[in-house]
């Protein structure tokens, strides 16, 4: 991991903690919200990622963070560019 990637990860982690999504061990705090690193148990997120590679090859995509809010039926995927 490069210096810039580490800085980006720290910023994302800090913002996820500030928003109340994760604790200091990066475990989800909210019962209806799952935060995953490069993976998700959310069926819709898995379906969307099945053919979502950044290079548009049709292979599986792996964003760095996946946040699934089951209460509001929202999934957010965060990738480094």
PyMOL Python script that loads the backbone (N, CA, C, O; Angstrom):
from pymol import cmd

cmd.read_pdbstr("""\
ATOM      1  N   UNK A   1       0.851  -1.173   0.000  1.00  0.00           N
ATOM      2  CA  UNK A   1       0.000   0.000   0.000  1.00  0.00           C
ATOM      3  C   UNK A   1       0.891   1.228   0.000  1.00  0.00           C
ATOM      4  O   UNK A   1       1.819   1.341   0.801  1.00  0.00           O
ATOM      5  N   UNK A   2       0.597   2.144  -0.908  1.00  0.00           N
ATOM      6  CA  UNK A   2       1.363   3.369  -1.005  1.00  0.00           C
ATOM      7  C   UNK A   2       0.986   4.375   0.066  1.00  0.00           C
ATOM      8  O   UNK A   2      -0.007   4.212   0.775  1.00  0.00           O
ATOM      9  N   UNK A   3       1.794   5.412   0.168  1.00  0.00           N
ATOM     10  CA  UNK A   3       1.565   6.456   1.169  1.00  0.00           C
ATOM     11  C   UNK A   3       0.209   7.131   0.973  1.00  0.00           C
ATOM     12  O   UNK A   3      -0.491   7.414   1.945  1.00  0.00           O
ATOM     13  N   UNK A   4      -0.164   7.390  -0.287  1.00  0.00           N
ATOM     14  CA  UNK A   4      -1.438   8.061  -0.554  1.00  0.00           C
ATOM     15  C   UNK A   4      -2.619   7.145  -0.254  1.00  0.00           C
ATOM     16  O   UNK A   4      -3.648   7.606   0.240  1.00  0.00           O
ATOM     17  N   UNK A   5      -2.481   5.853  -0.547  1.00  0.00           N
ATOM     18  CA  UNK A   5      -3.560   4.904  -0.242  1.00  0.00           C
ATOM     19  C   UNK A   5      -3.779   4.809   1.265  1.00  0.00           C
ATOM     20  O   UNK A   5      -4.921   4.755   1.720  1.00  0.00           O
ATOM     21  N   UNK A   6      -2.703   4.790   2.038  1.00  0.00           N
ATOM     22  CA  UNK A   6      -2.819   4.731   3.490  1.00  0.00           C
ATOM     23  C   UNK A   6      -3.511   5.982   4.020  1.00  0.00           C
ATOM     24  O   UNK A   6      -4.340   5.896   4.925  1.00  0.00           O
ATOM     25  N   UNK A   7      -3.178   7.133   3.465  1.00  0.00           N
ATOM     26  CA  UNK A   7      -3.816   8.391   3.884  1.00  0.00           C
ATOM     27  C   UNK A   7      -5.306   8.368   3.536  1.00  0.00           C
ATOM     28  O   UNK A   7      -6.138   8.798   4.335  1.00  0.00           O
ATOM     29  N   UNK A   8      -5.640   7.868   2.346  1.00  0.00           N
ATOM     30  CA  UNK A   8      -7.043   7.782   1.942  1.00  0.00           C
ATOM     31  C   UNK A   8      -7.811   6.850   2.867  1.00  0.00           C
ATOM     32  O   UNK A   8      -8.923   7.170   3.288  1.00  0.00           O
ATOM     33  N   UNK A   9      -7.224   5.696   3.187  1.00  0.00           N
ATOM     34  CA  UNK A   9      -7.874   4.751   4.093  1.00  0.00           C
ATOM     35  C   UNK A   9      -8.119   5.376   5.460  1.00  0.00           C
ATOM     36  O   UNK A   9      -9.172   5.162   6.060  1.00  0.00           O
ATOM     37  N   UNK A  10      -7.164   6.140   5.953  1.00  0.00           N
ATOM     38  CA  UNK A  10      -7.316   6.796   7.250  1.00  0.00           C
ATOM     39  C   UNK A  10      -8.441   7.827   7.213  1.00  0.00           C
ATOM     40  O   UNK A  10      -9.216   7.934   8.163  1.00  0.00           O
ATOM     41  N   UNK A  11      -8.533   8.574   6.135  1.00  0.00           N
ATOM     42  CA  UNK A  11      -9.615   9.564   5.989  1.00  0.00           C
ATOM     43  C   UNK A  11     -10.972   8.866   5.970  1.00  0.00           C
ATOM     44  O   UNK A  11     -11.894   9.283   6.671  1.00  0.00           O
ATOM     45  N   UNK A  12     -11.099   7.810   5.173  1.00  0.00           N
ATOM     46  CA  UNK A  12     -12.380   7.077   5.088  1.00  0.00           C
ATOM     47  C   UNK A  12     -12.735   6.493   6.446  1.00  0.00           C
ATOM     48  O   UNK A  12     -13.874   6.627   6.895  1.00  0.00           O
ATOM     49  N   UNK A  13     -11.777   5.845   7.108  1.00  0.00           N
ATOM     50  CA  UNK A  13     -12.026   5.266   8.431  1.00  0.00           C
ATOM     51  C   UNK A  13     -12.474   6.334   9.419  1.00  0.00           C
ATOM     52  O   UNK A  13     -13.420   6.120  10.177  1.00  0.00           O
ATOM     53  N   UNK A  14     -11.802   7.484   9.417  1.00  0.00           N
ATOM     54  CA  UNK A  14     -12.155   8.580  10.323  1.00  0.00           C
ATOM     55  C   UNK A  14     -13.577   9.061  10.068  1.00  0.00           C
ATOM     56  O   UNK A  14     -14.334   9.290  11.011  1.00  0.00           O
ATOM     57  N   UNK A  15     -13.943   9.214   8.803  1.00  0.00           N
ATOM     58  CA  UNK A  15     -15.296   9.680   8.463  1.00  0.00           C
ATOM     59  C   UNK A  15     -16.356   8.638   8.809  1.00  0.00           C
ATOM     60  O   UNK A  15     -17.445   8.998   9.256  1.00  0.00           O
ATOM     61  N   UNK A  16     -16.059   7.362   8.612  1.00  0.00           N
ATOM     62  CA  UNK A  16     -17.011   6.305   8.985  1.00  0.00           C
ATOM     63  C   UNK A  16     -17.216   6.271  10.494  1.00  0.00           C
ATOM     64  O   UNK A  16     -18.332   6.054  10.966  1.00  0.00           O
ATOM     65  N   UNK A  17     -16.140   6.486  11.255  1.00  0.00           N
ATOM     66  CA  UNK A  17     -16.270   6.555  12.720  1.00  0.00           C
ATOM     67  C   UNK A  17     -17.054   7.791  13.141  1.00  0.00           C
ATOM     68  O   UNK A  17     -17.925   7.718  14.009  1.00  0.00           O
ATOM     69  N   UNK A  18     -16.741   8.924  12.523  1.00  0.00           N
ATOM     70  CA  UNK A  18     -17.417  10.175  12.868  1.00  0.00           C
ATOM     71  C   UNK A  18     -18.921  10.083  12.588  1.00  0.00           C
ATOM     72  O   UNK A  18     -19.730  10.636  13.333  1.00  0.00           O
ATOM     73  N   UNK A  19     -19.287   9.383  11.514  1.00  0.00           N
ATOM     74  CA  UNK A  19     -20.695   9.224  11.156  1.00  0.00           C
ATOM     75  C   UNK A  19     -21.395   8.164  12.008  1.00  0.00           C
ATOM     76  O   UNK A  19     -22.613   8.007  11.919  1.00  0.00           O
ATOM     77  N   UNK A  20     -20.637   7.438  12.832  1.00  0.00           N
ATOM     78  CA  UNK A  20     -21.236   6.446  13.713  1.00  0.00           C
ATOM     79  C   UNK A  20     -21.482   5.095  13.062  1.00  0.00           C
ATOM     80  O   UNK A  20     -22.274   4.299  13.567  1.00  0.00           O
ATOM     81  N   UNK A  21     -20.806   4.827  11.935  1.00  0.00           N
ATOM     82  CA  UNK A  21     -20.978   3.544  11.255  1.00  0.00           C
ATOM     83  C   UNK A  21     -20.123   2.446  11.862  1.00  0.00           C
ATOM     84  O   UNK A  21     -20.566   1.300  11.942  1.00  0.00           O
ATOM     85  N   UNK A  22     -18.901   2.767  12.296  1.00  0.00           N
ATOM     86  CA  UNK A  22     -17.980   1.760  12.819  1.00  0.00           C
ATOM     87  C   UNK A  22     -17.352   2.232  14.123  1.00  0.00           C
ATOM     88  O   UNK A  22     -17.326   3.423  14.434  1.00  0.00           O
ATOM     89  N   UNK A  23     -16.841   1.248  14.884  1.00  0.00           N
ATOM     90  CA  UNK A  23     -16.114   1.591  16.102  1.00  0.00           C
ATOM     91  C   UNK A  23     -14.616   1.625  15.804  1.00  0.00           C
ATOM     92  O   UNK A  23     -14.221   1.564  14.640  1.00  0.00           O
ATOM     93  N   UNK A  24     -13.789   1.720  16.823  1.00  0.00           N
ATOM     94  CA  UNK A  24     -12.342   1.804  16.636  1.00  0.00           C
ATOM     95  C   UNK A  24     -11.710   0.559  16.050  1.00  0.00           C
ATOM     96  O   UNK A  24     -10.573   0.604  15.581  1.00  0.00           O
ATOM     97  N   UNK A  25     -12.434  -0.564  16.070  1.00  0.00           N
ATOM     98  CA  UNK A  25     -11.945  -1.817  15.485  1.00  0.00           C
ATOM     99  C   UNK A  25     -12.530  -2.068  14.109  1.00  0.00           C
ATOM    100  O   UNK A  25     -12.380  -3.158  13.556  1.00  0.00           O
ATOM    101  N   UNK A  26     -13.193  -1.069  13.554  1.00  0.00           N
ATOM    102  CA  UNK A  26     -13.844  -1.122  12.240  1.00  0.00           C
ATOM    103  C   UNK A  26     -14.989  -2.135  12.208  1.00  0.00           C
ATOM    104  O   UNK A  26     -15.264  -2.738  11.171  1.00  0.00           O
ATOM    105  N   UNK A  27     -15.656  -2.318  13.355  1.00  0.00           N
ATOM    106  CA  UNK A  27     -16.838  -3.176  13.414  1.00  0.00           C
ATOM    107  C   UNK A  27     -18.069  -2.294  13.315  1.00  0.00           C
ATOM    108  O   UNK A  27     -18.119  -1.210  13.896  1.00  0.00           O
ATOM    109  N   UNK A  28     -19.068  -2.771  12.570  1.00  0.00           N
ATOM    110  CA  UNK A  28     -20.306  -2.012  12.401  1.00  0.00           C
ATOM    111  C   UNK A  28     -20.969  -1.785  13.753  1.00  0.00           C
ATOM    112  O   UNK A  28     -21.030  -2.692  14.583  1.00  0.00           O
ATOM    113  N   UNK A  29     -21.459  -0.579  13.968  1.00  0.00           N
ATOM    114  CA  UNK A  29     -22.114  -0.216  15.217  1.00  0.00           C
ATOM    115  C   UNK A  29     -23.633  -0.306  15.083  1.00  0.00           C
ATOM    116  O   UNK A  29     -24.310  -0.812  15.977  1.00  0.00           O
ATOM    117  N   UNK A  30     -24.159   0.180  13.978  1.00  0.00           N
ATOM    118  CA  UNK A  30     -25.606   0.231  13.786  1.00  0.00           C
ATOM    119  C   UNK A  30     -26.137  -1.143  13.373  1.00  0.00           C
ATOM    120  O   UNK A  30     -25.571  -1.783  12.487  1.00  0.00           O
ATOM    121  N   UNK A  31     -27.223  -1.601  14.008  1.00  0.00           N
ATOM    122  CA  UNK A  31     -27.721  -2.945  13.708  1.00  0.00           C
ATOM    123  C   UNK A  31     -28.205  -3.136  12.273  1.00  0.00           C
ATOM    124  O   UNK A  31     -28.157  -4.254  11.760  1.00  0.00           O
ATOM    125  N   UNK A  32     -28.662  -2.090  11.620  1.00  0.00           N
ATOM    126  CA  UNK A  32     -29.196  -2.216  10.255  1.00  0.00           C
ATOM    127  C   UNK A  32     -28.209  -1.766   9.183  1.00  0.00           C
ATOM    128  O   UNK A  32     -28.571  -1.678   8.009  1.00  0.00           O
ATOM    129  N   UNK A  33     -26.955  -1.479   9.576  1.00  0.00           N
ATOM    130  CA  UNK A  33     -25.956  -1.010   8.616  1.00  0.00           C
ATOM    131  C   UNK A  33     -24.740  -1.921   8.675  1.00  0.00           C
ATOM    132  O   UNK A  33     -24.174  -2.144   9.745  1.00  0.00           O
ATOM    133  N   UNK A  34     -24.338  -2.447   7.519  1.00  0.00           N
ATOM    134  CA  UNK A  34     -23.140  -3.272   7.414  1.00  0.00           C
ATOM    135  C   UNK A  34     -22.065  -2.486   6.676  1.00  0.00           C
ATOM    136  O   UNK A  34     -22.337  -1.875   5.642  1.00  0.00           O
ATOM    137  N   UNK A  35     -20.854  -2.499   7.202  1.00  0.00           N
ATOM    138  CA  UNK A  35     -19.718  -1.864   6.543  1.00  0.00           C
ATOM    139  C   UNK A  35     -18.709  -2.968   6.252  1.00  0.00           C
ATOM    140  O   UNK A  35     -18.244  -3.657   7.160  1.00  0.00           O
ATOM    141  N   UNK A  36     -18.381  -3.123   4.982  1.00  0.00           N
ATOM    142  CA  UNK A  36     -17.441  -4.166   4.601  1.00  0.00           C
ATOM    143  C   UNK A  36     -16.254  -3.588   3.851  1.00  0.00           C
ATOM    144  O   UNK A  36     -16.340  -2.520   3.244  1.00  0.00           O
ATOM    145  N   UNK A  37     -15.156  -4.306   3.903  1.00  0.00           N
ATOM    146  CA  UNK A  37     -13.957  -3.935   3.160  1.00  0.00           C
ATOM    147  C   UNK A  37     -13.808  -4.941   2.035  1.00  0.00           C
ATOM    148  O   UNK A  37     -13.508  -6.111   2.271  1.00  0.00           O
ATOM    149  N   UNK A  38     -14.021  -4.476   0.801  1.00  0.00           N
ATOM    150  CA  UNK A  38     -13.902  -5.280  -0.415  1.00  0.00           C
ATOM    151  C   UNK A  38     -14.896  -6.434  -0.520  1.00  0.00           C
ATOM    152  O   UNK A  38     -14.772  -7.260  -1.424  1.00  0.00           O
ATOM    153  N   UNK A  39     -15.875  -6.512   0.374  1.00  0.00           N
ATOM    154  CA  UNK A  39     -16.871  -7.571   0.308  1.00  0.00           C
ATOM    155  C   UNK A  39     -18.158  -7.114   0.985  1.00  0.00           C
ATOM    156  O   UNK A  39     -18.164  -6.154   1.755  1.00  0.00           O
ATOM    157  N   UNK A  40     -19.243  -7.815   0.685  1.00  0.00           N
ATOM    158  CA  UNK A  40     -20.524  -7.479   1.283  1.00  0.00           C
ATOM    159  C   UNK A  40     -21.394  -8.722   1.356  1.00  0.00           C
ATOM    160  O   UNK A  40     -21.325  -9.592   0.487  1.00  0.00           O
ATOM    161  N   UNK A  41     -22.206  -8.800   2.392  1.00  0.00           N
ATOM    162  CA  UNK A  41     -23.190  -9.873   2.506  1.00  0.00           C
ATOM    163  C   UNK A  41     -24.533  -9.458   1.927  1.00  0.00           C
ATOM    164  O   UNK A  41     -25.466 -10.261   1.890  1.00  0.00           O
ATOM    165  N   UNK A  42     -24.642  -8.230   1.479  1.00  0.00           N
ATOM    166  CA  UNK A  42     -25.887  -7.692   0.935  1.00  0.00           C
ATOM    167  C   UNK A  42     -26.105  -8.276  -0.468  1.00  0.00           C
ATOM    168  O   UNK A  42     -25.273  -8.059  -1.349  1.00  0.00           O
ATOM    169  N   UNK A  43     -27.207  -9.013  -0.696  1.00  0.00           N
ATOM    170  CA  UNK A  43     -27.427  -9.674  -1.989  1.00  0.00           C
ATOM    171  C   UNK A  43     -27.414  -8.727  -3.189  1.00  0.00           C
ATOM    172  O   UNK A  43     -26.870  -9.072  -4.238  1.00  0.00           O
ATOM    173  N   UNK A  44     -27.996  -7.559  -3.050  1.00  0.00           N
ATOM    174  CA  UNK A  44     -28.021  -6.608  -4.169  1.00  0.00           C
ATOM    175  C   UNK A  44     -26.621  -6.101  -4.488  1.00  0.00           C
ATOM    176  O   UNK A  44     -26.267  -5.952  -5.657  1.00  0.00           O
ATOM    177  N   UNK A  45     -25.821  -5.832  -3.455  1.00  0.00           N
ATOM    178  CA  UNK A  45     -24.445  -5.387  -3.679  1.00  0.00           C
ATOM    179  C   UNK A  45     -23.646  -6.484  -4.368  1.00  0.00           C
ATOM    180  O   UNK A  45     -22.877  -6.199  -5.285  1.00  0.00           O
ATOM    181  N   UNK A  46     -23.815  -7.733  -3.945  1.00  0.00           N
ATOM    182  CA  UNK A  46     -23.121  -8.849  -4.590  1.00  0.00           C
ATOM    183  C   UNK A  46     -23.510  -8.960  -6.059  1.00  0.00           C
ATOM    184  O   UNK A  46     -22.662  -9.209  -6.915  1.00  0.00           O
ATOM    185  N   UNK A  47     -24.792  -8.775  -6.346  1.00  0.00           N
ATOM    186  CA  UNK A  47     -25.280  -8.844  -7.731  1.00  0.00           C
ATOM    187  C   UNK A  47     -24.646  -7.736  -8.581  1.00  0.00           C
ATOM    188  O   UNK A  47     -24.197  -7.982  -9.700  1.00  0.00           O
ATOM    189  N   UNK A  48     -24.617  -6.521  -8.037  1.00  0.00           N
ATOM    190  CA  UNK A  48     -24.053  -5.390  -8.773  1.00  0.00           C
ATOM    191  C   UNK A  48     -22.552  -5.551  -9.012  1.00  0.00           C
ATOM    192  O   UNK A  48     -22.040  -5.146 -10.056  1.00  0.00           O
ATOM    193  N   UNK A  49     -21.855  -6.139  -8.053  1.00  0.00           N
ATOM    194  CA  UNK A  49     -20.402  -6.291  -8.162  1.00  0.00           C
ATOM    195  C   UNK A  49     -19.986  -7.471  -9.032  1.00  0.00           C
ATOM    196  O   UNK A  49     -18.826  -7.562  -9.435  1.00  0.00           O
ATOM    197  N   UNK A  50     -20.908  -8.367  -9.323  1.00  0.00           N
ATOM    198  CA  UNK A  50     -20.576  -9.585 -10.070  1.00  0.00           C
ATOM    199  C   UNK A  50     -19.910  -9.296 -11.409  1.00  0.00           C
ATOM    200  O   UNK A  50     -19.108 -10.100 -11.885  1.00  0.00           O
ATOM    201  N   UNK A  51     -20.231  -8.164 -12.022  1.00  0.00           N
ATOM    202  CA  UNK A  51     -19.638  -7.830 -13.326  1.00  0.00           C
ATOM    203  C   UNK A  51     -19.241  -6.357 -13.395  1.00  0.00           C
ATOM    204  O   UNK A  51     -19.438  -5.700 -14.417  1.00  0.00           O
ATOM    205  N   UNK A  52     -18.681  -5.847 -12.299  1.00  0.00           N
ATOM    206  CA  UNK A  52     -18.416  -4.409 -12.206  1.00  0.00           C
ATOM    207  C   UNK A  52     -16.939  -4.070 -12.037  1.00  0.00           C
ATOM    208  O   UNK A  52     -16.593  -3.231 -11.206  1.00  0.00           O
ATOM    209  N   UNK A  53     -16.077  -4.698 -12.800  1.00  0.00           N
ATOM    210  CA  UNK A  53     -14.649  -4.395 -12.682  1.00  0.00           C
ATOM    211  C   UNK A  53     -14.356  -2.974 -13.160  1.00  0.00           C
ATOM    212  O   UNK A  53     -15.050  -2.460 -14.037  1.00  0.00           O
ATOM    213  N   UNK A  54     -13.333  -2.340 -12.591  1.00  0.00           N
ATOM    214  CA  UNK A  54     -12.960  -0.976 -12.980  1.00  0.00           C
ATOM    215  C   UNK A  54     -12.504  -0.906 -14.437  1.00  0.00           C
ATOM    216  O   UNK A  54     -12.681   0.116 -15.100  1.00  0.00           O
ATOM    217  N   UNK A  55     -11.913  -2.006 -14.934  1.00  0.00           N
ATOM    218  CA  UNK A  55     -11.419  -2.039 -16.313  1.00  0.00           C
ATOM    219  C   UNK A  55     -12.511  -2.436 -17.302  1.00  0.00           C
ATOM    220  O   UNK A  55     -12.250  -2.580 -18.496  1.00  0.00           O
ATOM    221  N   UNK A  56     -13.737  -2.612 -16.801  1.00  0.00           N
ATOM    222  CA  UNK A  56     -14.895  -2.968 -17.631  1.00  0.00           C
ATOM    223  C   UNK A  56     -14.676  -4.266 -18.404  1.00  0.00           C
ATOM    224  O   UNK A  56     -15.019  -4.371 -19.581  1.00  0.00           O
ATOM    225  N   UNK A  57     -14.095  -5.259 -17.713  1.00  0.00           N
ATOM    226  CA  UNK A  57     -13.862  -6.563 -18.340  1.00  0.00           C
ATOM    227  C   UNK A  57     -15.047  -7.500 -18.156  1.00  0.00           C
ATOM    228  O   UNK A  57     -15.071  -8.580 -18.746  1.00  0.00           O
ATOM    229  N   UNK A  58     -16.031  -7.110 -17.349  1.00  0.00           N
ATOM    230  CA  UNK A  58     -17.164  -7.974 -17.054  1.00  0.00           C
ATOM    231  C   UNK A  58     -16.907  -8.891 -15.873  1.00  0.00           C
ATOM    232  O   UNK A  58     -17.784  -9.660 -15.479  1.00  0.00           O
ATOM    233  N   UNK A  59     -15.703  -8.815 -15.301  1.00  0.00           N
ATOM    234  CA  UNK A  59     -15.379  -9.626 -14.133  1.00  0.00           C
ATOM    235  C   UNK A  59     -15.856  -8.930 -12.872  1.00  0.00           C
ATOM    236  O   UNK A  59     -16.332  -7.795 -12.913  1.00  0.00           O
ATOM    237  N   UNK A  60     -15.722  -9.630 -11.743  1.00  0.00           N
ATOM    238  CA  UNK A  60     -16.199  -9.094 -10.474  1.00  0.00           C
ATOM    239  C   UNK A  60     -15.425  -7.841 -10.082  1.00  0.00           C
ATOM    240  O   UNK A  60     -14.221  -7.740 -10.313  1.00  0.00           O
ATOM    241  N   UNK A  61     -16.138  -6.889  -9.486  1.00  0.00           N
ATOM    242  CA  UNK A  61     -15.534  -5.653  -8.998  1.00  0.00           C
ATOM    243  C   UNK A  61     -15.336  -5.713  -7.496  1.00  0.00           C
ATOM    244  O   UNK A  61     -16.086  -6.381  -6.783  1.00  0.00           O
ATOM    245  N   UNK A  62     -14.327  -5.013  -7.026  1.00  0.00           N
ATOM    246  CA  UNK A  62     -14.006  -4.998  -5.600  1.00  0.00           C
ATOM    247  C   UNK A  62     -13.728  -3.574  -5.135  1.00  0.00           C
ATOM    248  O   UNK A  62     -12.568  -3.165  -5.094  1.00  0.00           O
ATOM    249  N   UNK A  63     -14.762  -2.805  -4.781  1.00  0.00           N
ATOM    250  CA  UNK A  63     -14.499  -1.476  -4.218  1.00  0.00           C
ATOM    251  C   UNK A  63     -13.858  -1.628  -2.837  1.00  0.00           C
ATOM    252  O   UNK A  63     -13.998  -2.672  -2.200  1.00  0.00           O
ATOM    253  N   UNK A  64     -13.169  -0.610  -2.384  1.00  0.00           N
ATOM    254  CA  UNK A  64     -12.479  -0.710  -1.107  1.00  0.00           C
ATOM    255  C   UNK A  64     -13.460  -0.836   0.063  1.00  0.00           C
ATOM    256  O   UNK A  64     -13.211  -1.607   0.990  1.00  0.00           O
ATOM    257  N   UNK A  65     -14.553  -0.103   0.034  1.00  0.00           N
ATOM    258  CA  UNK A  65     -15.524  -0.130   1.129  1.00  0.00           C
ATOM    259  C   UNK A  65     -16.928  -0.268   0.559  1.00  0.00           C
ATOM    260  O   UNK A  65     -17.249   0.304  -0.483  1.00  0.00           O
ATOM    261  N   UNK A  66     -17.760  -1.035   1.257  1.00  0.00           N
ATOM    262  CA  UNK A  66     -19.153  -1.194   0.876  1.00  0.00           C
ATOM    263  C   UNK A  66     -19.986  -0.960   2.128  1.00  0.00           C
ATOM    264  O   UNK A  66     -19.799  -1.629   3.144  1.00  0.00           O
ATOM    265  N   UNK A  67     -20.903  -0.008   2.047  1.00  0.00           N
ATOM    266  CA  UNK A  67     -21.782   0.315   3.167  1.00  0.00           C
ATOM    267  C   UNK A  67     -23.204  -0.014   2.738  1.00  0.00           C
ATOM    268  O   UNK A  67     -23.708   0.550   1.766  1.00  0.00           O
ATOM    269  N   UNK A  68     -23.850  -0.919   3.454  1.00  0.00           N
ATOM    270  CA  UNK A  68     -25.224  -1.323   3.127  1.00  0.00           C
ATOM    271  C   UNK A  68     -26.137  -0.969   4.283  1.00  0.00           C
ATOM    272  O   UNK A  68     -25.970  -1.466   5.396  1.00  0.00           O
ATOM    273  N   UNK A  69     -27.099  -0.112   4.013  1.00  0.00           N
ATOM    274  CA  UNK A  69     -28.093   0.314   4.994  1.00  0.00           C
ATOM    275  C   UNK A  69     -29.382  -0.435   4.675  1.00  0.00           C
ATOM    276  O   UNK A  69     -30.112  -0.058   3.758  1.00  0.00           O
ATOM    277  N   UNK A  70     -29.663  -1.499   5.434  1.00  0.00           N
ATOM    278  CA  UNK A  70     -30.836  -2.329   5.169  1.00  0.00           C
ATOM    279  C   UNK A  70     -32.136  -1.616   5.519  1.00  0.00           C
ATOM    280  O   UNK A  70     -33.173  -1.897   4.918  1.00  0.00           O
ATOM    281  N   UNK A  71     -32.098  -0.710   6.468  1.00  0.00           N
ATOM    282  CA  UNK A  71     -33.305   0.010   6.875  1.00  0.00           C
ATOM    283  C   UNK A  71     -33.802   0.917   5.747  1.00  0.00           C
ATOM    284  O   UNK A  71     -35.006   0.988   5.498  1.00  0.00           O
ATOM    285  N   UNK A  72     -32.895   1.602   5.071  1.00  0.00           N
ATOM    286  CA  UNK A  72     -33.261   2.529   4.005  1.00  0.00           C
ATOM    287  C   UNK A  72     -33.018   1.952   2.615  1.00  0.00           C
ATOM    288  O   UNK A  72     -33.210   2.643   1.614  1.00  0.00           O
ATOM    289  N   UNK A  73     -32.595   0.688   2.547  1.00  0.00           N
ATOM    290  CA  UNK A  73     -32.338  -0.012   1.286  1.00  0.00           C
ATOM    291  C   UNK A  73     -31.371   0.771   0.404  1.00  0.00           C
ATOM    292  O   UNK A  73     -31.638   1.027  -0.770  1.00  0.00           O
ATOM    293  N   UNK A  74     -30.244   1.141   0.999  1.00  0.00           N
ATOM    294  CA  UNK A  74     -29.215   1.913   0.300  1.00  0.00           C
ATOM    295  C   UNK A  74     -27.889   1.161   0.400  1.00  0.00           C
ATOM    296  O   UNK A  74     -27.530   0.656   1.463  1.00  0.00           O
ATOM    297  N   UNK A  75     -27.180   1.095  -0.699  1.00  0.00           N
ATOM    298  CA  UNK A  75     -25.827   0.534  -0.700  1.00  0.00           C
ATOM    299  C   UNK A  75     -24.900   1.571  -1.317  1.00  0.00           C
ATOM    300  O   UNK A  75     -25.193   2.103  -2.387  1.00  0.00           O
ATOM    301  N   UNK A  76     -23.796   1.860  -0.659  1.00  0.00           N
ATOM    302  CA  UNK A  76     -22.792   2.782  -1.173  1.00  0.00           C
ATOM    303  C   UNK A  76     -21.481   2.037  -1.308  1.00  0.00           C
ATOM    304  O   UNK A  76     -21.090   1.282  -0.417  1.00  0.00           O
ATOM    305  N   UNK A  77     -20.814   2.247  -2.405  1.00  0.00           N
ATOM    306  CA  UNK A  77     -19.532   1.616  -2.638  1.00  0.00           C
ATOM    307  C   UNK A  77     -18.487   2.686  -2.865  1.00  0.00           C
ATOM    308  O   UNK A  77     -18.681   3.590  -3.678  1.00  0.00           O
ATOM    309  N   UNK A  78     -17.382   2.588  -2.147  1.00  0.00           N
ATOM    310  CA  UNK A  78     -16.338   3.600  -2.229  1.00  0.00           C
ATOM    311  C   UNK A  78     -15.071   2.949  -2.756  1.00  0.00           C
ATOM    312  O   UNK A  78     -14.594   1.960  -2.198  1.00  0.00           O
ATOM    313  N   UNK A  79     -14.529   3.503  -3.828  1.00  0.00           N
ATOM    314  CA  UNK A  79     -13.295   2.998  -4.417  1.00  0.00           C
ATOM    315  C   UNK A  79     -12.277   4.102  -4.519  1.00  0.00           C
ATOM    316  O   UNK A  79     -12.623   5.276  -4.650  1.00  0.00           O
ATOM    317  N   UNK A  80     -11.019   3.719  -4.459  1.00  0.00           N
ATOM    318  CA  UNK A  80      -9.947   4.648  -4.785  1.00  0.00           C
ATOM    319  C   UNK A  80      -9.834   4.675  -6.292  1.00  0.00           C
ATOM    320  O   UNK A  80      -9.997   3.644  -6.946  1.00  0.00           O
ATOM    321  N   UNK A  81      -9.563   5.824  -6.846  1.00  0.00           N
ATOM    322  CA  UNK A  81      -9.387   5.928  -8.298  1.00  0.00           C
ATOM    323  C   UNK A  81      -7.928   5.866  -8.653  1.00  0.00           C
ATOM    324  O   UNK A  81      -7.575   5.938  -9.830  1.00  0.00           O
TER     325      UNK A  81
END
""", "prot")
cmd.dss("prot")
cmd.show_as("cartoon", "prot")
cmd.util.cbc("prot")
cmd.orient("prot")
